[in-house]
Amino acid sequence: MANPIIMPKFGQMTEESSIVEWKKKEGDKVAKGEVLFTVETDKSVMEAESFCDGTLLKILVQPGVNVPVASTVGFVGQPGEAIPVVEAPKPVVATPKKDAPVVGAASTPRPVEPVPVVTAPAPHRGAATLVPTLFRISPRAATLAKNSVIDPKPVRGTGPCGRIVEKDVREYLAGKGYDKLRVSPAAKNLAAKENVDLLAVIPGDSGRIGVADVERALAERPKPMSKMRQVIGQRLTQSVVTQPHFFVTVSVDMTDLIAMRVRLKEQGAPYTVTDFISQSVVLTLKEFSEVNSSTDGKTVRWNSRVHLGVAVSLEQGLVVPVIRNADELTLAEINTASKALAEKARAGKLAPNEMSGSTFTISNMGMLNVENFTAIINTGEAAILAISSTLPQPAVRNGQVVVRQIMKITLSSDHRIVDGAMAAKFINAIKAKLEDIELWKRLTS
C-alpha cells in the first residue's frame, strides 16, 4: 500500500501550515531524502523531504491551502500500487472570535451571477435569533448588472422582500451617470474578466476608462497577507499592548572603531560593525542581569545565558535568528555565527529552533541611512536595542567643534522590569564599550 505524505510540524507552536510549492508532480520518481514540497510556517519557508523511495502517486493538498499539521497531503509508492481512500484535509480558515467585530479592508466590488431567492423562516416570537439579510436579485436584473460590468449589491431593491429588479438596476445606473462613462472595449472586457466594477474605476486624465485604469484598480485590490506577516503583526501588537515601552537614546562616537575596523579588514579580518555591537551588548548584559530577564506580569525570571537575537529583514517580513550562548563566544565566533544565520535566513532555510528562545534582540538599520528609530520589544524579552546609521556629525572634542562619525542607539525597555535609571546605565555601558578602542584591541588580538 502507498505511503502517506504527512504535513510536518515545524515548531512547537505550529498548528497549521500551507504548501508553497510542490517540487514534484504526480508520476514523478522520488528518492528518500529528496525535497517533495516547501511549507510556509509562521516564520519561514521550510523544505519537506520524502521518507521513502518511490513515485509521487497522489497530491491531496494544493499550494496555498492552509491545513492542520499531521494531515495527509499526498501519497508515495510504487506505480500501480493501491492508494488508500482518504479525503483531502479540510482547509483551516481563520474565523473572528465570537461577538468580536469583524474589521476588514474594503475591496473592489465584484459583479455577481443571478442568485435564487431564499426565504428564511421567521424566528419564534420572542426569540433572540437574528436572521441574516439575504441578497435577492431577479435573473433579468443580474444579467443587466453583469452586462454593464457593475456590482449590483449597492442597488436598493424595490421588489418583494427587498428584491432587486431590472428597474432598480436601470435607475441605479442612471443615478451614477453610467451612460456618460467612456470605456474602451478592451477595458470593459478586462473589467468583466477580472470582476471589476466599472463604476469604481477612476478614469485617466483623458476622462476615458482605459486598460491602464482597470489594471490600476486591480493593483489596488486588497491582497491577503502572508502567514509570516500576519504573525509579525499579531506578536508586535501583543508586545505593544502588554509591555509598557519606554525609550532611551544615546549618541556613540564610532570614529575610532570604524578606523580600526578598516585596518582590520585590510589585514583580512571579517568583522562587521554589527559584530562589535553584538559583543558590546553581550558583555553589558552580563553586568545588568535584569535586562536579560523576562516577566509574565507577576514573576520575573532571570536568564543565566545570553541568547542574542539579531533581526534580519526579508522581502516577506522580519525574522530574528538567535545566536545561542553568545556570552560564551569570542568576537570571531559571533561573526561566524551571525553570517551563517543571516545566510540561512535569506535562503529561507532557518529551522524553528534557530528563531526562538532569544533573551535580548538587536535591530540594526544602520545600512539604511536612518538617523534614529525605536524598535518594538520581542514578547518575552525585557528590552531591544535599535541601531541607527553612523553619520558624520559635528561634535565637541577638547573644546573644538570637529566632524565625527556618530551613531545613535535607542533602547526600548519593558518598564515592568527595567526602570529609567537602569536603562540609562545599561545603554551608556554599551556606548562606553564601543568607544573603548583598547578593549577592541584586546578582543581582536
C-alpha positions in Angstrom: 0.0 0.0 0.0 1.2 3.6 -0.7 2.9 5.6 2.0 1.1 8.7 3.2 2.9 12.1 3.0 2.3 14.0 6.2 2.3 17.8 6.7 5.2 18.2 9.1 5.1 20.1 12.3 7.8 22.8 12.1 7.9 24.3 15.6 6.3 23.5 18.9 3.5 26.2 18.5 2.7 25.4 14.8 -0.8 24.1 14.4 -1.3 24.5 10.7 0.8 25.3 7.6 0.3 25.7 3.9 2.3 24.3 1.0 4.1 26.9 -1.0 5.2 24.7 -3.9 5.3 21.0 -4.9 8.8 20.2 -6.1 7.4 17.1 -7.7 4.3 16.4 -9.8 2.2 13.2 -9.8 4.0 10.4 -11.6 7.5 11.8 -10.8 10.0 9.4 -9.2 11.1 10.4 -5.6 14.2 9.4 -3.7 14.4 9.1 0.1 15.6 12.5 1.5 14.6 14.4 -1.7 12.6 17.6 -1.2 8.9 16.9 -2.0 7.4 20.4 -1.3 8.1 23.6 0.6 5.9 24.7 3.5 5.2 28.2 4.7 5.1 28.4 8.5 4.5 31.5 10.6 8.2 32.3 10.5 9.8 31.0 7.3 9.6 28.7 4.3 10.8 25.1 5.1 11.5 22.1 3.0 9.7 18.8 3.5 11.6 15.7 2.4 10.4 12.2 1.4 10.9 9.4 3.9 10.9 6.7 1.3 11.8 5.9 -2.4 9.1 5.6 -4.9 6.7 7.6 -7.1 4.5 10.5 -6.2 1.2 8.8 -6.8 -1.2 11.4 -5.5 -1.3 15.1 -4.3 -4.2 15.8 -2.0 -3.4 19.4 -0.9 -2.6 22.1 -3.5 -0.3 25.1 -2.8 -1.8 27.9 -0.8 -4.3 25.8 1.2 -3.8 26.0 5.0 -4.3 22.6 6.6 -3.6 21.2 10.1 -0.2 19.7 10.8 0.0 15.9 10.6 -2.6 15.9 7.8 -2.1 13.6 4.8 -1.2 15.8 1.8 -0.3 13.0 -0.7 1.0 9.5 -1.2 4.3 8.0 -2.4 4.5 4.4 -3.5 5.1 2.1 -6.5 3.4 2.7 -9.8 0.0 0.9 -9.8 0.1 0.4 -6.0 -3.3 0.9 -4.3 -3.9 4.4 -2.9 -6.0 4.4 0.3 -9.3 6.3 0.0 -8.6 9.4 2.1 -10.4 12.7 1.9 -8.3 15.8 1.4 -7.9 17.6 4.8 -10.3 20.4 5.4 -8.6 23.8 4.9 -8.1 25.8 8.1 -9.9 29.2 7.8 -9.3 31.9 10.3 -12.6 33.0 11.8 -13.3 36.0 14.0 -13.9 35.5 17.7 -17.5 35.2 18.8 -19.1 38.6 19.4 -15.9 40.4 18.1 -16.5 43.0 15.4 -15.1 42.0 12.0 -12.8 44.6 10.6 -11.6 44.3 7.0 -10.4 46.5 4.2 -12.9 47.5 1.6 -12.4 45.6 -1.6 -13.4 46.4 -5.2 -17.0 45.2 -5.7 -17.5 42.1 -7.8 -20.4 41.5 -10.1 -22.5 38.5 -9.1 -24.3 35.8 -11.0 -28.1 35.6 -10.6 -28.9 34.5 -7.0 -32.0 32.5 -6.3 -34.4 34.0 -3.9 -34.1 32.3 -0.5 -36.8 32.8 2.2 -35.6 32.3 5.7 -38.1 31.0 8.3 -39.3 33.6 10.7 -38.0 33.3 14.2 -40.2 32.3 17.1 -42.0 35.2 18.7 -39.8 36.4 21.5 -36.7 34.6 20.2 -33.4 36.5 20.0 -32.4 34.8 16.8 -31.2 37.3 14.1 -32.0 36.3 10.5 -29.1 37.4 8.2 -30.0 39.8 5.4 -30.3 37.9 2.2 -29.2 39.3 -1.2 -32.1 38.9 -3.5 -31.9 39.8 -7.2 -34.0 38.8 -10.2 -32.3 37.0 -13.1 -33.0 39.9 -15.5 -31.6 42.4 -13.1 -28.5 40.2 -12.5 -28.0 39.9 -16.3 -28.2 43.7 -16.7 -25.6 44.2 -14.0 -23.3 41.7 -15.4 -23.5 43.1 -19.0 -22.9 46.6 -17.5 -19.9 45.2 -15.6 -21.1 46.7 -12.2 -21.6 45.3 -8.8 -25.4 45.2 -8.0 -25.0 44.9 -4.3 -25.3 48.7 -3.6 -28.6 48.8 -5.6 -31.7 49.4 -3.5 -34.3 46.8 -4.3 -37.9 47.7 -4.6 -39.3 44.2 -5.3 -40.8 41.8 -2.8 -38.7 41.5 0.4 -36.2 44.0 -1.0 -35.5 42.0 -4.1 -33.6 43.9 -6.8 -35.5 44.0 -10.1 -34.4 45.3 -13.5 -35.9 48.7 -13.0 -33.8 49.2 -9.8 -30.6 48.5 -11.7 -31.5 50.9 -14.5 -32.3 53.6 -12.0 -29.0 53.0 -10.2 -27.1 53.2 -13.5 -28.8 56.4 -14.4 -28.2 57.9 -11.0 -24.5 57.1 -11.2 -24.2 58.6 -14.7 -23.3 55.3 -16.3 -24.4 56.4 -19.7 -21.8 59.2 -19.6 -18.9 56.8 -19.0 -16.5 56.5 -21.8 -15.0 53.0 -21.6 -12.7 51.3 -24.2 -13.9 47.9 -25.3 -10.6 46.3 -24.1 -11.0 47.9 -20.7 -14.6 46.7 -20.4 -13.6 43.2 -21.4 -10.8 43.2 -18.8 -13.1 44.5 -16.1 -15.6 41.8 -16.9 -13.0 39.1 -16.9 -11.5 40.3 -13.5 -14.8 41.2 -11.9 -14.0 44.9 -11.5 -16.9 47.3 -11.1 -16.6 49.9 -13.8 -18.3 52.5 -11.5 -15.4 52.1 -9.1 -12.7 52.7 -11.7 -11.2 56.2 -11.8 -10.7 57.4 -15.4 -7.3 58.7 -16.5 -6.6 62.3 -17.5 -8.4 61.9 -20.7 -11.7 61.1 -18.9 -11.9 57.8 -20.6 -11.5 54.5 -18.8 -8.7 52.5 -20.5 -7.0 49.2 -19.8 -4.4 51.0 -17.6 -7.2 52.4 -15.4 -8.7 48.9 -14.9 -5.2 47.5 -14.2 -4.6 50.2 -11.6 -7.9 49.2 -9.9 -6.8 45.6 -9.9 -3.4 46.5 -8.4 -5.1 48.4 -5.6 -7.3 45.4 -4.6 -6.5 44.2 -1.1 -4.2 41.1 -1.1 -4.0 38.5 1.6 -1.1 39.0 4.0 1.5 36.2 4.2 1.3 33.9 7.2 4.7 35.4 8.3 3.4 39.0 8.0 0.2 38.1 10.0 2.2 36.6 12.8 4.6 39.5 12.9 1.6 41.8 13.2 -0.1 39.7 16.0 3.1 39.4 18.0 4.1 43.1 17.8 0.6 44.2 18.7 0.7 41.9 21.7 4.1 43.3 22.7 2.9 47.0 22.4 -0.3 46.2 24.3 1.1 44.1 27.1 4.6 45.5 27.6 4.8 49.2 28.7 7.6 50.6 26.4 9.8 53.5 27.2 12.9 54.7 25.2 16.4 55.9 26.0 18.7 57.2 23.2 22.5 58.0 23.3 24.9 59.0 20.6 28.0 56.9 20.2 31.2 58.2 18.6 32.2 55.4 16.2 35.1 57.3 14.5 37.9 55.4 16.2 36.2 52.0 16.0 35.4 52.4 12.3 39.0 53.4 11.6 40.2 50.3 13.5 37.7 48.1 11.6 39.1 49.4 8.2 42.6 48.5 9.4 41.4 45.0 10.4 39.7 44.5 7.1 42.9 45.3 5.3 44.5 42.6 7.3 41.8 40.1 6.2 39.7 40.2 9.4 36.0 39.8 8.6 34.4 41.8 11.5 31.3 43.9 10.8 30.0 46.9 12.8 27.2 44.6 14.0 29.7 42.2 15.4 31.2 44.9 17.6 27.7 46.0 18.7 26.7 42.4 19.4 29.8 41.8 21.6 29.2 45.1 23.4 25.6 44.1 24.2 26.6 40.6 25.4 29.3 42.0 27.7 26.9 44.6 29.1 24.1 42.0 29.6 26.5 40.1 31.9 26.7 43.2 34.0 23.0 44.0 34.0 21.2 40.7 34.6 17.8 42.4 35.0 17.9 43.4 31.3 18.4 39.8 30.4 15.2 38.7 32.1 11.5 38.2 31.3 8.2 38.6 33.2 4.7 37.3 33.0 3.5 40.4 35.0 3.6 38.5 38.3 7.1 37.0 38.4 10.5 37.8 36.9 12.8 35.1 35.5 16.5 35.8 35.0 18.2 34.1 32.1 21.6 32.8 33.0 22.7 32.6 29.4 22.6 35.2 26.7 20.8 34.1 23.5 21.2 37.1 21.3 18.6 37.7 18.6 19.7 39.8 15.5 16.9 40.9 13.3 17.2 40.2 9.6 14.9 41.9 7.1 13.5 39.8 4.3 11.1 40.7 1.4 8.3 38.8 3.1 8.9 40.2 6.6 11.3 40.3 9.5 12.9 37.2 11.1 15.2 37.1 14.2 17.9 34.4 14.1 19.3 33.6 17.5 22.9 33.3 18.4 22.9 30.7 21.2 25.0 31.1 24.3 26.5 34.3 22.9 28.0 35.0 26.3 30.5 32.2 25.7 31.6 33.2 22.2 34.5 35.3 21.1 34.1 38.2 18.7 35.3 36.0 15.8 32.8 33.3 16.8 30.0 35.8 16.9 30.9 36.9 13.4 30.9 33.3 12.1 27.5 32.5 13.8 25.9 35.8 12.6 26.9 35.3 9.0 25.8 31.7 8.9 22.4 32.5 10.4 21.9 35.6 8.1 22.6 33.4 5.0 20.2 30.8 6.1 17.5 33.4 6.8 17.8 35.0 3.3 17.7 31.5 1.8 14.6 30.7 3.8 16.3 27.7 5.5 16.2 28.7 9.2 15.0 26.0 11.4 12.3 26.9 14.0 14.8 26.4 16.9 17.1 28.9 15.2 14.4 31.6 15.5 13.2 31.1 19.1 14.4 31.5 22.6 16.2 34.8 22.4 16.7 36.7 25.6 17.6 40.1 24.0 17.4 41.4 20.5 19.3 43.9 18.3 17.6 45.6 15.4 20.1 47.2 13.1 19.0 49.7 10.4 22.5 51.2 10.1 22.8 50.3 6.4 19.5 52.1 5.6 20.6 55.8 6.2 18.4 56.2 9.3 19.2 58.9 11.8 17.1 57.4 14.7 14.3 54.9 15.3 12.7 52.9 18.1 12.1 49.2 18.0 9.2 47.1 19.5 10.3 44.6 22.1 10.0 40.9 21.2 7.4 39.4 23.5 9.1 37.6 26.4 12.1 39.8 26.5 12.9 42.9 28.6 14.4 45.2 26.0 15.5 45.6 22.4 18.3 47.8 21.0 17.7 49.8 17.9 20.9 50.7 15.9 20.8 53.7 13.5 23.2 54.7 10.8 26.7 56.0 11.5 26.7 59.6 10.0 29.2 62.4 10.0 28.1 64.9 12.7 29.6 68.0 14.4 30.9 67.1 17.8 32.9 69.0 20.5 36.2 67.4 21.4 38.8 69.2 23.6 36.8 72.4 23.2 36.8 72.3 19.4 34.0 71.5 17.0 35.1 68.6 14.8 33.3 66.2 12.4 33.0 62.7 13.9 31.2 59.5 12.9 28.2 59.4 15.2 25.8 56.5 15.6 22.6 56.8 17.7 21.3 53.8 19.6 17.9 53.5 21.3 17.0 51.1 24.0 13.3 50.1 24.2 12.6 48.7 27.6 9.7 47.0 29.4 9.0 49.3 32.3 7.7 46.4 34.4 11.3 45.1 34.7 13.6 47.9 33.7 13.3 51.4 35.2 14.7 54.6 33.7 18.0 54.7 35.7 18.8 51.1 34.8 18.1 51.7 31.1 20.3 54.8 31.1 23.2 52.9 32.8 22.8 49.9 30.5 22.8 51.9 27.2 25.7 54.1 28.4 27.7 51.0 29.3 27.2 49.8 25.7 28.3 53.2 24.5 31.4 53.1 26.7 32.5 49.7 25.3 32.0 50.8 21.7 34.2 53.8 22.2 36.9 51.9 24.1 39.5 51.1 21.4 41.8 49.4 23.9 39.0 46.9 24.6 38.7 46.0 21.0 42.5 45.7 20.5 42.5 43.1 23.3 39.5 41.3 21.8 40.9 41.2 18.2 44.5 40.4 19.1 
